[in-house]
Amino acid sequence: MPEQLPTEIHDCTAATKLVWIVLERMEPTTAQAIADATDLTVRTVRDSLTELEQRDVAGHVLQYDDLRKKHYRTVDVKLPEK
């Protein structure tokens, strides 16, 4: 695993953890960009992003130049102590 994952996502699927790692490095970014970077389907990425939003570790903002796209970013969370 990379540095550390938030405790809120330790019990998530591997795909969700991968989406978190990529989102953390590429933020703000779109679901399509994450799918391209991970070779996951866009549907899997969207499901993972929804789960991350429900766990309050990610969120999205709308870009006013194209309101059809959501740009996702991580939310400040506490990482576990080493």
N, C-alpha and C positions, 0 to 999 in steps of 0.2 A: 504494500500500500504506500501511497505517497506520504507526505508529511503527516497529517492527521485528518480524520473525518469528524464532523460534529457528532456528538452522542445521539442526536435525534435520528440519524440515518444508519446507525450500526445494524439495525435489523431489516434494512431495505434490501431489495434485490441487487444483484451485481450490476445490472444495467443502470439502475438508479444511482448507484455509487459512481459508476463511470460517468454518467451525465453530470453529477455534482463536480467531479474532478475537472472535467472539460469546461464546465460553466465557470468554475472558479478561475481558470486560466485564461478564458476567452471573453469574460464578461465586459460589457453587455453584448449579448449575441442572440441570434434567433434559433428556433428549434431546427430549422433546415441546416444551419451552419454546424450545429452540434451533431446532427445526423451525418453530415458529410465527414466530420472529423472522427467519428466513432464507428462508422459503417453500421450503425443501428438504423432501423426503419424510423421514419418520421413519426409514425404512430407510437412506437415504443418510447421515443424521446419525449413526445408530448405527454404520454402517460406518466413517465418518470418526472417530468417537470411539474405536472399536476400534483403528484405525491410530495415532491419537495416543497411546493407552495402550501399544501395542507399541513405540512410539518413546520411551517414558518422558517425555513432555511433558504428559500428562494422567492423571488417575486418578479413581476414583469411591469414594464412601462410601455406605453404606446408611443411610437415615433410619429410626430405630426406630419412628416413628409409622406408617410405611407401607413395609414391607420389599419391596414389589413394585417400588419406584422406586429407581433409582440417581441420586445427585446427583453430577455431574461437576465437577471443578475442575482448574485448571492445576497443574503441578508446577514447582517452582523450576528454571528453566533459564537457562543463560547466553545472553544476547543478543549478537549480533556487535557488534564495535566499529564506530563510525561512521567 
